[in-house]
Amino acid sequence: MVTTKFVDGEDVSVHIAKMKSYRRDLIMMNRNIDDDLFACFLCISMPPSWNYVFAGLPDKYTSSEVEQRIKDEYSIQNNQA
């Protein structure tokens, strides 16, 4: 999961679903990770050019907040293209 990266041109929903499936796999192997760590993995899976998207997150954030920011930014980028 740590080495999974979003690739330009990939659908962001597919990328998020892939990350969630890796988390489910970990749960099935009794190696669950908490939501804080999963949120970090979601952030680092995005290219460095997306760092500004996460800059406004509060000190304590959830994976659903990160997911929503990724989807919002992806939507904005697609509408501008």
Backbone as ProteinMPNN parsed JSONL, in Angstrom:
{"seq_chain_A": "MVTTKFVDGEDVSVHIAKMKSYRRDLIMMNRNIDDDLFACFLCISMPPSWNYVFAGLPDKYTSSEVEQRIKDEYSIQNNQA", "coords_chain_A": {"N_chain_A": [[0.817, -1.182, 0.0], [1.962, 1.202, 0.669], [3.618, 1.856, -1.463], [1.885, 2.344, -3.526], [0.808, 4.448, -6.029], [-0.961, 7.251, -7.359], [-1.635, 7.626, -10.751], [-1.267, 9.926, -13.359], [-4.055, 10.462, -15.4], [-5.345, 8.233, -14.546], [-8.441, 7.175, -13.155], [-9.659, 8.818, -10.354], [-11.486, 7.741, -8.564], [-11.193, 5.02, -8.99], [-8.595, 4.692, -8.099], [-8.865, 5.336, -5.35], [-10.627, 3.308, -4.607], [-8.968, 1.123, -5.017], [-7.036, 1.556, -3.033], [-8.642, 1.297, -0.761], [-9.352, -1.361, -1.045], [-6.94, -2.61, -0.555], [-6.687, -1.997, 2.128], [-8.873, -3.435, 3.147], [-7.947, -5.997, 2.564], [-5.808, -6.139, 4.356], [-7.243, -6.074, 6.748], [-8.558, -8.522, 6.551], [-6.412, -10.165, 6.93], [-5.941, -9.893, 9.556], [-4.467, -7.6, 10.16], [-5.158, -4.948, 10.605], [-5.146, -1.429, 9.964], [-5.235, 1.727, 11.586], [-7.589, 4.46, 11.108], [-6.308, 6.942, 10.963], [-3.72, 6.344, 10.037], [-4.35, 5.164, 7.58], [-5.453, 7.393, 6.302], [-3.147, 8.937, 6.003], [-1.727, 7.282, 4.219], [-3.409, 7.526, 1.991], [-2.975, 10.237, 1.376], [-0.173, 10.26, 0.77], [-0.201, 8.678, -1.427], [-0.877, 10.181, -3.526], [0.372, 12.343, -6.157], [3.263, 14.519, -5.595], [2.595, 17.068, -6.499], [0.054, 17.448, -5.659], [0.086, 18.187, -3.029], [-0.751, 20.671, -2.013], [-3.474, 20.373, -1.832], [-3.977, 19.05, 0.504], [-3.074, 20.749, 2.409], [-4.745, 22.379, 3.949], [-5.946, 20.747, 5.791], [-7.213, 19.827, 9.018], [-5.411, 19.399, 12.18], [-6.062, 16.872, 13.173], [-7.306, 14.559, 11.131], [-9.559, 12.649, 9.048], [-9.769, 9.645, 7.031], [-11.934, 9.834, 5.347], [-12.224, 12.583, 5.042], [-9.869, 13.19, 3.656], [-10.283, 11.648, 1.367], [-12.547, 12.979, 0.311], [-11.444, 15.494, -0.276], [-9.608, 14.773, -2.254], [-11.342, 13.827, -4.26], [-12.835, 16.178, -4.741], [-10.835, 17.95, -5.694], [-10.002, 16.557, -7.961], [-12.324, 16.686, -9.477], [-12.465, 19.459, -9.902], [-10.125, 19.833, -11.425], [-10.799, 18.348, -13.727], [-12.987, 19.774, -14.669], [-11.796, 22.117, -15.429], [-10.287, 21.394, -17.55]], "CA_chain_A": [[0.0, 0.0, 0.0], [2.842, 2.367, 0.787], [4.201, 2.191, -2.759], [0.83, 2.585, -4.503], [0.77, 5.865, -6.403], [-1.913, 7.696, -8.36], [-0.986, 7.904, -12.03], [-2.05, 10.867, -14.163], [-4.897, 9.781, -16.365], [-6.115, 7.225, -13.819], [-9.645, 7.697, -12.5], [-9.39, 8.945, -8.923], [-12.362, 6.806, -7.851], [-10.558, 3.709, -9.104], [-7.424, 4.726, -7.211], [-9.342, 5.261, -3.965], [-11.168, 1.955, -4.413], [-7.813, 0.225, -4.91], [-6.454, 1.75, -1.707], [-9.569, 0.709, 0.205], [-9.285, -2.826, -1.152], [-5.724, -3.028, 0.158], [-6.992, -1.927, 3.559], [-9.728, -4.593, 3.443], [-7.075, -7.172, 2.563], [-5.095, -6.126, 5.638], [-8.213, -6.458, 7.785], [-8.778, -9.962, 6.414], [-5.213, -10.833, 7.433], [-5.817, -9.447, 10.949], [-3.42, -6.566, 10.223], [-5.872, -3.693, 10.378], [-4.476, -0.166, 10.281], [-6.258, 2.68, 12.019], [-8.015, 5.418, 10.099], [-5.285, 7.989, 10.833], [-2.648, 5.845, 9.175], [-4.89, 5.009, 6.235], [-5.561, 8.74, 5.738], [-1.785, 9.301, 5.579], [-1.43, 6.509, 3.014], [-4.131, 8.153, 0.884], [-2.264, 11.471, 1.022], [1.118, 10.015, 0.12], [-0.39, 7.968, -2.688], [-1.083, 11.188, -4.563], [1.64, 12.972, -6.572], [3.665, 15.68, -4.801], [1.928, 18.276, -6.988], [-1.238, 17.531, -4.986], [0.288, 18.503, -1.606], [-1.532, 21.84, -1.619], [-4.844, 19.922, -1.577], [-4.058, 18.581, 1.887], [-2.482, 21.762, 3.292], [-5.75, 22.96, 4.831], [-6.549, 19.751, 6.682], [-6.959, 20.087, 10.445], [-4.375, 18.548, 12.785], [-6.611, 15.518, 13.249], [-8.205, 14.39, 9.988], [-9.971, 11.28, 8.778], [-9.597, 9.206, 5.655], [-13.06, 10.327, 4.546], [-11.909, 13.976, 4.692], [-8.844, 13.14, 2.612], [-10.952, 11.135, 0.171], [-13.393, 14.039, -0.238], [-10.568, 16.516, -0.874], [-9.069, 14.219, -3.502], [-12.429, 13.825, -5.243], [-13.151, 17.569, -5.079], [-9.759, 18.483, -6.533], [-10.062, 15.842, -9.241], [-13.467, 17.263, -10.187], [-12.062, 20.798, -10.323], [-9.155, 19.693, -12.523], [-11.491, 17.867, -14.918], [-13.851, 20.842, -15.171], [-10.95, 23.146, -16.031], [-9.677, 20.863, -18.788]], "C_chain_A": [[0.872, 1.26, 0.0], [3.388, 2.795, -0.575], [3.163, 2.449, -3.841], [0.716, 4.08, -4.76], [-0.303, 6.102, -7.459], [-1.138, 8.068, -9.614], [-1.864, 8.87, -12.808], [-2.8, 10.106, -15.239], [-5.742, 8.677, -15.738], [-7.346, 7.901, -13.225], [-9.407, 7.695, -10.997], [-10.27, 7.993, -8.112], [-11.795, 5.395, -7.885], [-9.364, 3.626, -8.162], [-7.851, 4.586, -5.746], [-9.887, 3.875, -3.661], [-10.039, 0.942, -4.256], [-7.176, 0.328, -3.526], [-7.34, 1.124, -0.63], [-9.541, -0.817, 0.153], [-8.034, -3.361, -0.471], [-5.964, -3.011, 1.664], [-7.881, -3.102, 3.978], [-8.905, -5.875, 3.48], [-6.303, -7.271, 3.874], [-6.009, -6.551, 6.781], [-8.43, -7.967, 7.748], [-7.59, -10.773, 6.942], [-4.945, -10.478, 8.906], [-4.673, -8.453, 11.145], [-4.028, -5.197, 9.959], [-4.994, -2.493, 10.737], [-5.565, 0.827, 10.684], [-6.503, 3.727, 10.937], [-6.993, 6.528, 9.895], [-4.18, 7.566, 9.878], [-3.136, 5.67, 7.744], [-5.033, 6.372, 5.554], [-4.198, 9.228, 5.247], [-1.399, 8.566, 4.298], [-2.157, 7.086, 1.801], [-3.408, 9.42, 0.418], [-0.982, 11.181, 0.259], [0.982, 9.226, -1.173], [-0.594, 8.935, -3.849], [0.257, 11.829, -4.925], [1.98, 14.185, -5.699], [2.974, 16.976, -5.237], [0.55, 18.471, -6.346], [-1.094, 17.936, -3.517], [-0.548, 19.69, -1.138], [-2.98, 21.465, -1.282], [-5.028, 19.56, -0.101], [-3.564, 19.619, 2.901], [-3.494, 22.321, 4.295], [-6.418, 21.98, 5.771], [-6.263, 20.106, 8.137], [-5.885, 19.136, 10.976], [-4.818, 17.089, 12.847], [-7.617, 15.383, 12.114], [-8.463, 12.911, 9.74], [-9.731, 10.925, 7.32], [-10.745, 9.697, 4.778], [-12.86, 11.798, 4.169], [-10.875, 14.028, 3.571], [-9.475, 12.685, 1.293], [-11.801, 12.231, -0.482], [-12.56, 15.131, -0.891], [-9.982, 16.041, -2.198], [-10.143, 14.267, -4.588], [-12.788, 15.24, -5.685], [-12.106, 18.149, -6.02], [-9.771, 17.843, -7.917], [-11.196, 16.412, -10.103], [-13.123, 18.653, -10.728], [-11.108, 20.712, -11.514], [-9.838, 19.252, -13.813], [-12.395, 18.931, -15.513], [-13.051, 21.949, -15.846], [-10.367, 22.694, -17.357], [-10.602, 21.002, -19.974]], "O_chain_A": [[0.52, 2.265, -0.619], [3.595, 3.986, -0.806], [3.532, 2.746, -4.978], [0.55, 4.874, -3.834], [-0.526, 5.268, -8.337], [-0.11, 8.742, -9.545], [-3.073, 8.663, -12.911], [-2.251, 9.224, -15.9], [-6.732, 8.237, -16.322], [-7.293, 9.068, -12.837], [-9.0, 6.68, -10.432], [-9.837, 7.49, -7.075], [-11.908, 4.657, -6.906], [-9.151, 2.606, -7.506], [-7.263, 3.807, -4.996], [-9.64, 3.327, -2.587], [-10.142, 0.011, -3.457], [-6.819, -0.682, -2.92], [-6.841, 0.494, 0.303], [-9.688, -1.484, 1.177], [-8.059, -4.439, 0.123], [-5.505, -3.896, 2.386], [-7.671, -3.695, 5.036], [-9.135, -6.74, 4.325], [-6.16, -8.357, 4.436], [-5.6, -7.297, 7.672], [-8.481, -8.615, 8.793], [-7.746, -11.924, 7.349], [-3.86, -10.734, 9.428], [-3.997, -8.468, 12.173], [-3.489, -4.395, 9.197], [-4.209, -2.538, 11.684], [-6.685, 0.768, 10.176], [-5.733, 3.858, 9.985], [-6.822, 7.009, 8.775], [-3.758, 8.339, 9.017], [-2.416, 5.992, 6.798], [-4.764, 6.495, 4.359], [-4.106, 9.86, 4.195], [-0.811, 9.159, 3.393], [-1.596, 7.133, 0.706], [-3.248, 9.648, -0.781], [-0.727, 11.787, -0.782], [1.942, 9.114, -1.935], [-0.495, 8.55, -5.014], [1.174, 11.86, -4.103], [1.085, 14.807, -5.127], [2.792, 17.882, -4.423], [-0.05, 19.537, -6.476], [-2.105, 18.017, -2.82], [-1.005, 19.715, 0.005], [-3.638, 22.174, -0.521], [-6.105, 19.745, 0.465], [-3.63, 19.391, 4.108], [-3.106, 22.701, 5.399], [-7.36, 22.341, 6.477], [-5.193, 20.625, 8.454], [-5.5, 18.184, 10.297], [-4.024, 16.183, 12.596], [-8.667, 16.026, 12.134], [-7.697, 12.045, 10.161], [-9.517, 11.801, 6.481], [-10.549, 9.95, 3.589], [-13.281, 12.219, 3.092], [-11.002, 14.826, 2.643], [-9.227, 13.27, 0.239], [-11.771, 12.389, -1.702], [-12.929, 15.642, -1.949], [-9.873, 16.815, -3.15], [-9.877, 14.702, -5.708], [-13.02, 15.479, -6.87], [-12.448, 18.769, -7.028], [-9.571, 18.522, -8.924], [-11.037, 16.594, -11.31], [-13.448, 18.982, -11.869], [-11.269, 21.436, -12.497], [-9.487, 19.737, -14.889], [-12.558, 18.992, -16.732], [-13.561, 22.639, -16.728], [-9.997, 23.519, -18.193], [-10.246, 20.607, -21.084]]}, "name": "protein", "num_of_chains": 1, "seq": "MVTTKFVDGEDVSVHIAKMKSYRRDLIMMNRNIDDDLFACFLCISMPPSWNYVFAGLPDKYTSSEVEQRIKDEYSIQNNQA"}
